[in-house]
Amino acid sequence: MLCSHCYAVNRMPGSGDLTSGGPPAPDHAATMQDIARAAGVSQSTVSRILNDAVTTVPIAAVTRQRVLDVANRLGYRPNPLARGLRGAKTMLLGIIVREISDPFFAPGVEAVSTRARERNYNVVLGSAHGLADEAIELHGLLETRHCDAIIVFGDMRDQPRLLDDLAAATVPVVALWQGTPLPGVDTVNVNNRVGVRLAVDHLVALGHRRFGFIGGGSHGDLRERRTAFVERLRELGMPPDDAHVVPAVSDPAAGADAFGELAATPAPPTAVVTATDLLALGALHAAHSRGIAVPARVSIVGFDDIPLATYTAPPLTTVHNPITEMAALAVDLAIDHEDDGARDHVLIPTFTVRASAGPVPMTD
């Protein structure tokens, strides 16, 4: 039984618009028997064609196309559970999302769905809501639904039971945005150090020398970005004040509160780097509510380049996380899985300059 927070995304291959011509579609879900009758072939022939099964009896190209056309016209939708029980591929990819409410994951889910559709796969999506028990339940559920592979969104390192289950899974598992590799699981990560370096160096070039950072904690990406921030400033000979590095979960309210802490320090930063765009949204809001002009008095830079970043006031300068490319790679790794050991695939971010970062204020 599929839980209430799991649902299908995309349409199964061969379920496109109906074409005209031929017998009318049945008043029930089309079966292979319906297709065989309409195409004038045996049901076994239909089965071999739709399952792309290897056969010793050649099937003429014109027959194969006729069967596919009839299946499309009748709106045939294969039963993935039945396919799984027969040992065939179900053409289903399962997704476990740590926090479905996080706007960062929405374009990732869309990108996975798009790439899956290109590979003739359907997607089953479930949210763990950040809870270990729900994530473990989802993992078992997706396996029993006979998903061909599972893709995990977000750092699950604080859920050791789930990680053990994923490493021992009977299907391929690929994990996205973990920060660092996971044992026994293929991972696709962004190079957080390069991204933070791009942000800091851009601000240094604008003349800033007093920096703040919002974010951190136990989650992989956020922790790595905070560490990279401190390391880069030390390399440049201007280590940040401890009071100017404020931990915060990835949430606009937390970003606003953290910006308030920075603004209350004796010598507030003239430039603030945040671990995520969501934190930057909160910082921008807090600056506006305090009458602190951005970027005239303080520059704010985010990380991820979520769609909302274009529409902030002012538009957010941020590190561009290659979400689409990472999601597509994860799908390909899951589908084309080779049992040759877990690997960590790291993609390089770029930098998107908008209007929230400017030259250091003249008074500083």
C-alpha positions in Angstrom: 0.0 0.0 0.0 1.4 3.4 -1.0 1.4 5.9 1.9 -0.5 9.2 1.6 2.6 11.3 1.1 3.8 9.2 -1.9 2.5 9.8 -5.3 3.3 9.3 -9.0 4.8 11.9 -11.2 4.8 11.8 -15.0 2.9 9.4 -17.2 3.9 5.9 -18.1 5.5 5.3 -21.5 2.9 4.7 -24.2 0.1 6.7 -22.5 0.1 9.6 -24.9 -2.9 11.2 -26.7 -5.1 8.9 -28.5 -4.9 8.8 -32.2 -7.7 8.4 -34.6 -8.6 5.3 -36.5 -9.0 1.6 -35.6 -11.4 0.1 -33.1 -12.7 2.4 -30.3 -10.9 2.3 -27.0 -12.4 -0.1 -24.4 -14.5 1.3 -21.6 -12.0 -0.2 -19.1 -8.3 0.0 -18.6 -6.7 -1.4 -21.8 -5.1 -4.8 -21.5 -2.7 -6.7 -23.6 -5.6 -8.8 -24.7 -7.4 -5.7 -26.0 -4.2 -4.6 -27.9 -3.8 -8.1 -29.4 -7.4 -8.1 -30.6 -7.1 -4.7 -32.1 -3.7 -5.3 -33.7 -4.6 -8.7 -35.0 -1.7 -10.5 -33.3 -1.3 -12.9 -30.4 -1.2 -11.7 -26.8 2.3 -13.3 -26.4 3.5 -11.1 -29.3 2.1 -8.0 -27.7 3.8 -9.0 -24.4 7.1 -9.4 -26.1 6.9 -6.1 -27.9 5.7 -4.0 -24.9 8.2 -5.6 -22.6 11.0 -5.3 -25.2 11.7 -9.0 -24.5 14.4 -10.9 -26.3 12.8 -13.4 -28.6 14.1 -16.1 -30.9 11.2 -15.5 -33.3 11.8 -12.3 -35.2 9.0 -9.7 -35.1 8.5 -7.7 -38.2 9.1 -3.9 -37.8 5.7 -3.2 -39.2 4.1 -5.5 -36.7 6.0 -4.0 -33.8 5.0 -0.5 -34.9 1.3 -1.5 -35.3 1.2 -2.9 -31.8 2.9 0.2 -30.3 0.4 2.5 -32.2 -2.6 0.5 -31.0 -1.2 0.5 -27.4 -0.8 4.3 -27.6 -4.3 4.8 -29.1 -6.0 2.6 -26.4 -4.1 4.4 -23.7 -2.4 1.3 -22.4 -0.7 1.7 -19.0 1.5 -1.2 -17.9 1.0 -2.3 -14.3 4.4 -1.7 -12.6 3.6 -4.0 -9.7 2.8 -6.9 -12.0 5.9 -6.2 -14.0 8.0 -6.3 -10.9 6.5 -9.6 -9.8 7.5 -11.0 -13.2 11.0 -9.8 -12.6 10.9 -7.2 -15.4 11.8 -3.6 -15.0 8.9 -1.6 -13.6 10.2 1.7 -15.2 9.7 3.4 -11.8 12.2 5.5 -9.9 11.5 6.2 -6.3 12.5 9.5 -4.7 12.9 10.2 -0.9 12.9 13.9 -0.2 14.1 15.0 3.2 11.9 18.1 3.3 9.3 18.5 0.6 8.5 22.0 1.8 12.0 23.3 1.1 11.9 25.3 -2.2 15.4 24.2 -3.0 14.1 20.6 -3.7 11.3 21.6 -6.0 13.4 22.3 -9.1 15.4 19.2 -8.3 12.3 17.0 -8.3 11.2 18.6 -11.6 14.6 18.0 -13.1 14.6 14.3 -12.0 11.1 13.9 -13.4 12.0 15.5 -16.7 15.1 13.3 -17.1 13.2 10.2 -16.0 10.6 10.9 -18.6 13.3 11.2 -21.3 14.5 7.8 -20.2 10.9 6.4 -20.3 10.7 6.2 -16.5 7.9 7.2 -14.1 8.7 8.7 -10.7 7.2 7.8 -7.3 7.8 10.7 -4.8 7.7 10.6 -1.0 8.6 13.1 1.6 10.4 12.1 4.8 9.6 15.4 6.5 13.0 15.2 8.1 11.9 12.2 10.2 14.1 9.1 10.3 11.2 6.7 10.9 9.2 8.1 7.9 12.3 7.9 5.7 13.0 4.3 6.6 9.3 3.4 6.1 9.5 5.2 2.7 12.6 3.3 1.7 11.0 -0.1 2.4 7.8 1.0 0.7 9.5 2.1 -2.4 11.4 -1.3 -2.6 8.1 -3.2 -2.2 6.6 -1.1 -4.9 9.3 -2.6 -7.1 11.0 0.7 -8.0 14.0 0.0 -10.2 16.1 2.5 -8.2 15.9 5.1 -5.5 17.1 8.6 -5.4 17.6 10.4 -2.1 17.3 14.2 -1.8 19.1 15.9 1.1 21.6 14.9 3.7 20.4 11.9 5.7 23.5 11.5 7.7 21.6 12.0 11.0 19.6 9.0 10.2 22.0 6.1 10.5 19.4 3.4 10.3 18.2 4.7 7.0 21.8 4.9 5.6 22.4 1.3 6.6 19.2 0.3 4.8 20.1 2.3 1.7 23.6 0.8 1.6 22.1 -2.7 1.8 19.3 -2.0 -0.7 18.3 -4.5 -3.3 18.0 -1.8 -5.9 20.5 1.0 -6.9 20.5 4.1 -4.7 21.8 7.5 -5.6 22.0 10.3 -3.1 21.9 14.0 -4.0 23.2 17.0 -2.0 24.9 15.1 0.8 27.9 17.4 1.2 30.3 14.5 1.5 30.2 10.9 0.2 28.0 8.3 1.9 29.4 4.8 2.5 28.0 2.2 0.1 25.9 4.7 -1.9 26.6 6.6 -5.1 26.4 10.4 -4.5 26.1 13.5 -6.6 27.3 16.6 -4.8 28.2 20.2 -5.6 31.7 21.5 -4.8 30.7 23.7 -1.9 34.3 25.0 -1.4 34.5 26.3 -4.9 31.1 28.0 -4.5 31.9 29.8 -1.3 35.3 30.8 -2.7 33.5 32.4 -5.7 31.3 34.3 -3.3 34.0 35.5 -1.0 36.4 36.5 -3.8 33.6 38.5 -5.5 33.0 40.5 -2.4 36.7 41.0 -1.7 37.0 42.4 -5.3 34.3 44.9 -4.3 36.4 46.1 -1.4 34.8 44.3 1.5 37.0 43.3 4.4 34.4 42.7 7.2 32.4 39.6 6.5 29.6 37.7 8.1 28.2 34.2 7.5 24.8 32.8 8.2 24.2 29.0 8.3 25.9 25.8 9.3 24.8 23.0 11.6 25.0 19.3 11.1 23.7 19.0 7.5 26.4 18.2 5.0 26.2 21.1 2.5 25.5 23.8 5.1 28.4 22.5 7.3 30.8 22.4 4.4 29.9 25.9 3.3 30.5 27.4 6.7 33.9 25.6 6.9 34.8 26.8 3.5 33.9 30.4 4.4 36.2 30.5 7.4 39.0 28.7 5.6 38.9 31.1 2.6 39.0 34.2 4.8 41.9 32.8 6.8 43.8 32.2 3.5 43.2 35.8 2.6 44.6 36.9 6.0 41.3 38.2 7.4 39.8 35.5 9.6 36.2 36.3 10.6 35.1 37.4 14.1 33.4 34.4 15.8 30.4 36.7 16.5 30.1 37.2 12.7 29.6 33.4 12.0 26.0 32.7 13.1 24.6 29.1 12.8 21.1 28.8 11.4 18.9 26.1 9.9 17.9 26.7 6.2 14.8 28.8 6.8 14.0 32.5 6.1 13.0 33.1 9.7 16.3 31.8 10.9 18.1 33.9 8.3 16.2 37.0 9.5 17.1 36.3 13.2 20.7 35.6 12.3 21.0 38.9 10.4 19.6 40.7 13.4 22.4 39.2 15.5 25.0 40.4 13.0 23.5 43.9 12.8 23.7 44.2 16.6 27.5 43.5 16.8 29.7 46.5 17.5 31.2 46.5 14.0 28.6 44.8 11.7 29.8 43.1 8.6 29.6 45.0 5.3 29.1 41.7 3.4 27.1 38.7 4.5 27.4 35.2 2.8 24.6 32.8 3.6 24.7 29.0 3.3 21.4 28.9 1.3 19.2 31.3 -0.7 16.4 30.7 1.9 18.6 32.2 4.6 19.5 35.1 2.2 15.7 35.8 1.8 15.4 36.1 5.5 18.5 38.4 5.7 17.1 40.6 3.0 13.8 40.9 4.8 15.5 41.7 8.1 17.7 44.4 6.5 14.7 46.0 4.9 12.8 46.0 8.2 15.7 47.7 9.9 16.1 50.3 7.2 19.5 48.9 6.2 19.9 49.4 2.4 21.1 46.5 0.3 23.7 46.8 -1.2 24.4 50.4 -0.2 25.1 49.5 3.4 25.5 45.8 3.4 25.9 43.2 0.6 24.2 39.9 0.8 25.1 36.8 -1.2 23.3 33.4 -1.2 24.0 29.9 -2.3 21.9 27.7 -4.6 20.2 30.1 -7.1 16.7 28.9 -6.5 14.0 30.4 -8.9 12.9 32.9 -6.2 16.4 34.4 -6.2 15.6 36.4 -9.3 12.6 38.0 -7.7 13.9 39.3 -4.4 14.3 43.0 -3.8 17.0 43.6 -4.9 17.6 40.4 -7.0 19.9 38.1 -5.2 23.6 37.6 -6.1 24.2 33.9 -5.4 26.2 30.8 -6.2 24.5 28.8 -8.9 24.0 25.2 -7.8 23.8 23.1 -11.0 20.5 21.5 -9.9 19.3 20.4 -13.4 22.6 18.8 -14.3 23.0 17.1 -10.9 19.5 15.7 -11.1 20.0 14.4 -14.6 23.2 12.7 -13.6 21.6 11.1 -10.7 18.8 9.6 -12.9 21.4 8.3 -15.4 23.5 6.7 -12.6 20.4 5.1 -11.1 19.2 3.7 -14.4 22.6 2.7 -15.8 23.9 1.4 -12.4 27.0 -0.7 -12.6 27.9 -2.7 -9.5 31.5 -1.5 -9.3 31.5 0.3 -6.0 30.0 3.5 -4.7 31.4 6.8 -6.2 31.1 10.5 -5.3 30.4 12.7 -8.4 31.1 16.3 -7.7 29.9 19.1 -10.0 31.3 22.6 -10.1 29.1 25.6 -9.3 29.1 29.0 -11.1 28.4 32.5 -9.8 25.4 34.6 -10.7 25.8 38.3 -10.2 22.6 40.3 -9.6 22.0 43.4 -7.5 22.3 42.4 -3.8 26.1 42.8 -3.7 27.9 46.0 -4.3 31.0 48.0 -3.4 32.0 48.4 0.2 30.3 51.5 1.8 32.5 54.6 1.6 32.3 55.1 5.3 33.9 51.7 5.8 
